[in-house]
Amino acid sequence: MSLKHILEQLAEERLGFLVNGHAMRQESQVGDLTVMERKKKLLEKRKVDIIKAKAKAVINHVRVEDDGTTCLTYTIHYEYVCKEQDDSLYMEEHIEERMAFLYDHILISDQEIVKKPAGFHEGTSIIDYSEEEREAFGRAFQYDRLGAVQYAEKFWNKRNPAYKNFSDNCTNFISQCLHAGGAPMRGHPNRGSGWWMKQSSWSYSWTVAHSMKMFLSHSKAGLRAVRVKSAEELVPGDVICYDFEGDGRFNHTTIVVAKDKGNMPLVNAQTYDSRMRYWSYEDSTAYTPSIRYAFFHIVDDTTKE
């Protein structure tokens, strides 16, 4: 049996538990079982059924240790066909990067790779302020929600080479979506001011989740937002910030791309690439019972605040 087949068999086991309630036999997947149990309860609460699911693995790197243990990193792409209460269908997708250890084709452990938060190291982007954009900042800003959502749909599982990208790319991706919706950059060259990316530098608010949350909370010009109390008040093109540990430090960002039949947001995100994911992230390994959310409705110069 090939390594790829073993990995896909493991993924199918997780899906079998989620869709049909079949037991997960691998003790090495205890963490996955917890996540799948939360996802199953969430689907029941939403009255959504998964009628079809599949997983595809791509092996990225294989290393054989001196003792014969095989260590490999791989990517698994999940697709879920979801049926809502009115029988309408939509596709939810997740991509996970994982690490597995096997000995003689027997699984020892398999877990999702935890990525480090975005840092402030240097890099290069070919994005630069155009003269037109400099002039546009002085004019009325009208947010193109459809443009932002279309960008989120196009790039949710790939990286736009026009921008510097990071291993923890969630907030950088959301900034790109907002910029695709016409939000003007401002604040260069002060990295602690405004919201911008220019060639080899960028503001913290462009790439760091907590900094974006603070920027959206306080910005009074160009890109700005109103913080609302509940997820159901959001519409496509709006933003959710996540504090998974509930310690006051926000560490993830998503963009609303649709609403389900319960009027709740479905979101796209990067780092742990996801499409049409239910907004609460209860099906994430990062989720804790202490999680806190910040809901931001993006406003522009046509909005009556």
Wavefront OBJ file of the C-alpha trace (Angstrom):
o trace
v 0.000 0.000 0.000
v 1.431 3.427 -0.964
v 2.011 6.191 1.579
v -0.494 8.398 -0.264
v -3.135 5.658 -0.027
v -2.526 5.279 3.731
v -2.950 9.023 4.285
v -6.132 9.219 2.215
v -7.484 6.192 4.057
v -6.940 8.045 7.352
v -8.756 11.081 5.985
v -11.625 8.928 4.717
v -11.888 7.469 8.219
v -12.397 10.972 9.631
v -15.016 11.673 6.976
v -16.743 8.354 7.672
v -17.130 9.373 11.317
v -18.435 12.801 10.351
v -20.889 11.725 7.655
v -21.961 8.229 8.738
v -20.953 7.998 12.397
v -18.397 5.235 11.745
v -15.779 4.706 14.443
v -12.306 6.201 14.047
v -9.925 3.328 14.757
v -6.614 5.153 14.990
v -5.624 6.164 18.529
v -3.199 8.600 16.917
v -6.170 10.675 15.767
v -7.590 11.586 19.190
v -7.250 15.327 18.448
v -8.997 14.868 15.116
v -11.832 12.984 16.803
v -12.448 15.942 19.140
v -12.591 18.348 16.213
v -14.885 16.061 14.216
v -17.222 15.674 17.201
v -17.504 19.470 17.464
v -18.126 19.762 13.735
v -20.814 17.092 13.882
v -22.616 18.886 16.732
v -22.327 22.171 14.850
v -23.914 20.653 11.733
v -26.755 19.252 13.829
v -27.329 22.638 15.448
v -27.420 24.314 12.033
v -29.627 21.532 10.579
v -27.159 21.063 7.755
v -26.360 17.626 6.304
v -23.160 16.610 4.543
v -24.393 14.456 1.687
v -21.014 13.837 0.095
v -17.402 14.291 1.223
v -13.995 13.438 -0.163
v -10.332 13.983 0.658
v -7.254 14.146 -1.553
v -3.679 13.980 -0.233
v -0.524 15.449 -1.747
v 2.798 14.427 -0.153
v 5.166 17.387 0.135
v 8.257 15.872 1.768
v 9.432 12.433 2.933
v 12.363 11.712 5.266
v 13.486 8.320 6.601
v 15.065 8.425 10.076
v 18.027 6.251 11.133
v 15.684 3.882 12.985
v 13.592 3.318 9.858
v 10.747 5.631 10.849
v 9.266 7.545 7.930
v 8.459 11.202 8.593
v 6.422 13.011 6.008
v 4.588 16.282 5.567
v 1.536 16.401 3.367
v -1.460 18.469 2.378
v -4.999 17.133 2.579
v -7.862 18.842 0.713
v -11.357 18.177 2.091
v -14.520 18.861 0.112
v -17.982 18.734 1.689
v -21.247 18.983 -0.228
v -23.610 20.545 2.332
v -27.419 20.469 2.151
v -29.339 23.171 3.994
v -32.851 23.086 5.409
v -34.456 24.126 2.107
v -32.467 21.433 0.217
v -30.135 24.006 -1.358
v -26.509 22.891 -1.700
v -23.143 24.535 -1.258
v -19.538 23.338 -1.228
v -17.348 23.805 1.843
v -13.607 23.190 1.495
v -10.677 22.990 3.929
v -6.986 22.422 3.283
v -4.777 21.121 6.092
v -1.004 20.780 6.234
v -0.119 17.737 8.337
v 2.841 15.706 9.581
v 2.783 11.931 9.948
v 5.209 9.336 11.318
v 5.015 5.722 10.128
v 7.047 2.604 10.765
v 6.834 -0.258 8.295
v 3.696 1.400 6.855
v 2.044 1.414 10.289
v 0.918 4.839 11.487
v 2.559 6.071 14.675
v 1.183 9.617 14.736
v -0.541 12.074 12.437
v -1.395 15.663 13.291
v -2.067 19.064 11.811
v 0.951 21.362 11.599
v 0.624 24.416 13.856
v 1.980 27.524 12.156
v 3.754 30.401 13.850
v 1.972 33.777 13.958
v 2.922 36.260 11.256
v 6.096 38.131 12.078
v 7.583 41.344 10.853
v 10.497 39.936 8.830
v 11.378 41.590 5.568
v 10.307 40.396 2.164
v 9.312 41.748 -1.198
v 6.006 42.670 -2.793
v 5.627 44.165 -6.249
v 2.580 46.120 -5.069
v 3.222 49.851 -4.989
v 1.095 52.957 -4.676
v 0.042 54.163 -8.092
v -0.467 57.857 -8.718
v -4.134 57.081 -9.270
v -4.383 55.426 -5.848
v -2.677 58.353 -4.132
v -5.239 60.650 -5.704
v -8.107 58.256 -4.936
v -7.412 58.424 -1.203
v -8.424 62.065 -1.297
v -11.722 61.198 -2.976
v -14.811 59.388 -1.720
v -14.189 55.690 -1.061
v -16.937 53.281 -2.118
v -16.393 49.690 -1.007
v -16.897 47.098 -3.750
v -18.116 44.134 -1.713
v -18.525 41.933 -4.768
v -14.942 42.649 -5.821
v -13.657 41.709 -2.362
v -15.661 38.469 -2.316
v -14.604 37.545 -5.858
v -10.964 37.952 -4.841
v -11.560 35.798 -1.739
v -13.084 33.082 -3.911
v -10.271 33.222 -6.483
v -7.339 33.127 -4.052
v -8.578 31.262 -0.950
v -6.281 28.291 -1.693
v -3.465 29.947 -3.629
v -1.126 32.898 -3.172
v -1.165 35.987 -5.380
v 2.451 36.484 -6.542
v 1.898 40.245 -6.752
v 2.063 40.328 -2.933
v 4.606 39.190 -0.372
v 3.093 36.124 1.290
v 3.810 34.410 4.632
v 3.375 30.969 6.195
v 0.781 32.604 8.470
v -1.029 34.481 5.728
v -4.544 34.971 7.103
v -4.522 38.739 7.672
v -2.395 39.463 4.599
v -5.037 37.600 2.563
v -7.915 39.568 4.116
v -6.042 42.828 3.425
v -5.687 41.771 -0.199
v -9.443 41.074 -0.375
v -10.274 44.488 1.101
v -7.868 46.184 -1.289
v -9.486 44.315 -4.203
v -12.733 45.874 -2.963
v -11.239 49.330 -3.477
v -10.081 50.102 0.078
v -7.269 52.682 -0.270
v -3.900 52.195 1.413
v -2.591 54.900 3.715
v 0.163 55.487 6.266
v 3.373 54.589 4.398
v 6.189 54.432 5.450
v 5.252 54.150 9.156
v 4.710 50.438 9.829
v 2.760 51.203 12.990
v 0.395 53.596 11.205
v -2.362 53.194 8.657
v -2.877 50.148 6.463
v -0.587 49.504 3.513
v 1.843 47.241 1.650
v 4.554 48.676 -0.562
v 7.369 46.673 -2.163
v 9.659 45.485 0.673
v 7.602 46.748 3.613
v 4.074 46.825 5.009
v 2.116 48.037 7.999
v 1.509 45.676 10.910
v -2.217 46.171 10.351
v -1.849 44.646 6.872
v -0.336 41.349 8.058
v -0.971 40.859 11.797
v -4.427 39.836 13.055
v -4.365 41.808 16.303
v -3.089 44.926 14.536
v -5.854 44.683 11.918
v -8.424 44.337 14.690
v -7.088 47.491 16.345
v -6.962 49.358 13.036
v -10.561 48.513 12.123
v -11.647 49.519 15.628
v -10.127 53.002 15.378
v -9.715 54.021 11.723
v -11.646 57.162 10.778
v -10.548 57.547 7.138
v -10.321 55.300 4.081
v -10.768 51.690 5.173
v -12.852 51.676 8.340
v -15.559 49.652 10.018
v -18.325 49.598 12.584
v -18.030 46.855 15.185
v -21.370 45.076 15.516
v -22.595 42.779 18.264
v -23.466 39.598 16.389
v -22.335 37.552 13.403
v -25.772 37.651 11.798
v -25.441 41.439 11.359
v -22.570 40.916 8.919
v -22.885 40.769 5.136
v -20.521 39.499 2.412
v -17.339 41.574 2.348
v -17.285 42.079 6.138
v -14.526 40.847 8.456
v -14.330 38.655 11.576
v -11.330 38.683 13.942
v -10.688 35.741 16.294
v -9.053 35.522 19.722
v -8.906 31.741 20.046
v -7.543 31.674 23.611
v -9.693 34.530 24.921
v -6.602 36.295 26.259
v -7.221 39.599 24.474
v -4.707 38.906 21.688
v -6.477 38.336 18.361
v -4.738 35.792 16.141
v -6.896 35.053 13.080
v -8.958 36.944 10.491
v -11.588 35.848 7.948
v -13.821 37.483 5.338
v -17.540 36.820 4.942
v -18.314 35.495 1.443
v -21.913 34.282 1.878
v -24.750 33.750 4.381
v -26.377 30.390 5.108
v -30.130 29.847 5.349
v -29.961 30.696 9.051
v -28.575 34.127 8.079
v -25.169 33.266 9.539
v -21.852 34.013 7.809
v -19.790 31.579 5.769
v -16.170 32.683 5.521
v -12.990 32.250 3.485
v -9.522 32.308 5.011
v -5.882 31.429 4.485
v -3.076 29.964 6.627
v -5.417 27.042 7.257
v -7.025 27.549 3.860
v -10.820 27.377 4.021
v -13.732 28.188 1.757
v -17.396 28.637 2.771
v -16.565 27.634 6.351
v -19.066 28.310 9.120
v -17.929 31.465 10.867
v -17.570 30.179 14.465
v -14.549 27.891 13.820
v -15.803 25.287 16.281
v -14.471 22.690 13.817
v -10.904 24.040 14.068
v -8.046 22.596 16.122
v -7.369 26.205 17.241
v -10.819 26.523 18.844
v -11.091 26.768 22.634
v -14.169 27.353 24.832
v -12.660 30.760 25.701
v -12.758 32.014 22.095
v -13.781 35.631 21.494
v -14.838 37.288 18.246
v -14.827 40.818 16.860
v -17.378 41.443 14.092
v -16.634 44.318 11.712
v -19.048 45.752 9.160
v -16.954 47.624 6.584
v -18.231 51.136 5.879
v -17.271 53.715 3.277
v -18.031 57.284 2.303
v -21.492 56.315 1.048
v -22.488 54.793 4.416
v -24.574 56.697 6.923
v -22.746 55.878 10.182
l 1 2 3 4 5 6 7 8 9 10 11 12 13 14 15 16 17 18 19 20 21 22 23 24 25 26 27 28 29 30 31 32 33 34 35 36 37 38 39 40 41 42 43 44 45 46 47 48 49 50 51 52 53 54 55 56 57 58 59 60 61 62 63 64 65 66 67 68 69 70 71 72 73 74 75 76 77 78 79 80 81 82 83 84 85 86 87 88 89 90 91 92 93 94 95 96 97 98 99 100 101 102 103 104 105 106 107 108 109 110 111 112 113 114 115 116 117 118 119 120 121 122 123 124 125 126 127 128 129 130 131 132 133 134 135 136 137 138 139 140 141 142 143 144 145 146 147 148 149 150 151 152 153 154 155 156 157 158 159 160 161 162 163 164 165 166 167 168 169 170 171 172 173 174 175 176 177 178 179 180 181 182 183 184 185 186 187 188 189 190 191 192 193 194 195 196 197 198 199 200 201 202 203 204 205 206 207 208 209 210 211 212 213 214 215 216 217 218 219 220 221 222 223 224 225 226 227 228 229 230 231 232 233 234 235 236 237 238 239 240 241 242 243 244 245 246 247 248 249 250 251 252 253 254 255 256 257 258 259 260 261 262 263 264 265 266 267 268 269 270 271 272 273 274 275 276 277 278 279 280 281 282 283 284 285 286 287 288 289 290 291 292 293 294 295 296 297 298 299 300 301 302 303 304 305
